[in-house]
Amino acid sequence: MPQLHVMIKPASGLCNMRCKYCFYADEMAKRSQPSYGIMSVETLEHVIQEIFRFAEKECTIAFQGGEPTLAGLDFYRQCIRLVKKYNTENVVVSYALQTNGYALDAQWYAFFAENHFLIGLSVDGIKAVHDAYRKDTCGKDTYFRVLETARGLGQAGVDFNILTVVNGKTAPKIRRIYEKYKKLGFSWQQYIACLDPVQELPGQQEYSLTPQVYGKFLIELFELWDLDLREGKHPYIRQFENYIGILMGHQPESCEQRGVCSYQNIVEADGSVYPCDFYVMDGYCLGNLRTDSFRVIEQRRKESRFVGDSMNHTEKCRTCPYFALCRGGCRRHREQPGTAPGENYFCESYKMFFDSCLPRMRQIAACLQKYR
């Protein structure tokens, strides 16, 4: 059985910011009940109980939103209490939380440090591009407030990484963003390609990321990272580490780079469960942990063929010389209007990237293999 991974949305899609490209706001607008409000402690207890009835040896409990900190610090204190109550088999629990960082303070930092939370902090590089799309509810800029949170997390000894959305404004500025992150000491970085609205023709939004722009972004970021790698002072960038790991025969941690959906459990605030954060919409619900066990959820996952249907690669894709490394990318990117079913919207981006950077990645993988 795969390690149990549960992502809880304790504040549903509620948020104290209004990011223009928010994929979850788009999903909420396209389902019958947009928001489920704040998760009750009663529902949280049902979820925690079911986790420890099903988990074996290890599990991950992650929190996302919307903005998950809107549930309040007492909610997370209750969570820790309930985990201690129901974890009778001493399952190893890892905690993670993705936040915009806008409302965090010293109490939050201390809690995260004490309970060993890994924090993902959303930052879009430099002020000009961050504040273009990441405003608060009053339309005010948020960049400097988020940098204050980064400092606070670091000073409190909290492990955190930076998550940057690659959109039409951030991609061309990657050199300045990379240098800024280096100056700020952000040594753990993750870059996520911006999603266009679901079932809408891609490339039509102000923030849209086009394949040509994304390909140039990947090449430039890799070249910057490789220069620092040669000097032994490179940041951890998950996408590149995963590609090199694949070349060394390892399984990538990212489902996007596995080319097939992983076994995830996205739990909305009412206890309902979905197979992926990009598919929390009507028609994909697998059940509700207030009434259903994880064994029932797993059976419904099999019956829905959600994971199996993510292997929808085209013949063109399967015969591509880069398929063993690319693996078709994320399923959401293979279900875009205007592209052939199973063909990744960013196929051109990856071809540009591998044409330019694969020889060097092979050298890095060979050096690591030799060293080990």
C-alpha positions, 0 to 999 in steps of 0.5 A: 500500500502506498504511504498515506498522503492527506491534504486537508483544506480546513478553510476550504477556498477562503483566502485573505488574498485575491491572486488573479491566477488562483486555480482553486478560486476557478475550481470553486466557481465551477462546482455546485457549492463553491465554499465549505467554510471552516472545518469543524473540530468534529469533522477534523476528529473524523478525519484524524480517526480515519487516517490512523485506522488506515495508515501504516508506518508513515503518513503525511498530513498537509494543509492547503487552501485557499489559505489554511491559516484562516482556520486559526491556530487553535484548530492546529493545536486541536489537530496535534492533540487528536493525532496524539490521541488516535496514533496508537500504533506510533505511525511516523507523521510528517506535517506540511502547510502551504501558505501565502504568509500574509497573516502569520506572526510569532505565535504561528512561527513558534507552533510550526517550529515546535511541531516540525511543520514544513512550510511552503511559502508562496512568493512570486520573485520580485515586487513588481511581478509578485504584486501584479497578481498577488493582492490582498482583499483590499487590493493592496500589495503583499510582497513586503509582508510576505518577506517579513514572514520569510524572515520570521520563519527563518529566525524561528528555525522553521523549515520552509521552501519557496513556491513560485508560480511561473506565469506570463510576468514571472517567467521573463524575469527569472534571472532577477528572481533567481538572484533575489532569492540567492540574496535572501538565502532561499535555498529550497525552491519550487516552481509551478507552471500557472494553470489557465481556467479549467476547460477554457482555451489556454493562453487567453488570460493576462497572466497566462504562461505560453509554451514558448515563454515557459521553455525559455524560462526552464532553460534560463533557470537551469543555466543559472542553477547549473552555474551555482552547481559547479561552484557547490552553492546551488539551491534545491530546485525540485524539478531539476533534482527530479529529472537528474534522479530519473536519469540515475534510476530513481522514482521522482517525488513529483507526480507531474514528473512521474507522468501518472497521478499519485494516490492523494486524498484532498479533504475539503472542509466538510470532510469530502475527499477528492483524488487531486487538488486540481480536480476538487470539482463535482464528479470527482468526489470519492466520498466523505470521511465523516461517513466513509473509511479510507478503504471505501475511498480507495475502492472508489478511486479504483472504480473511478479509474482516476489514476488509470485515466492519467496514463492517457499519453498519445502515441506521439508522446510515447515514441518521443525520445524524451518520453522516458524523462518527460513522461508526459507531465501533469494530467491537467496539462494534457486535458487542455482545450485546443490540444489533442487528448493526451498531449501536454500543452507545454510539450514544446516547452519540454522539447526546448528544455531537453534539447538545450539542457539534457546533455548537461543533466546527463553529465551531472547524473553520471558524476553523481553515480560515479561519486556514489 
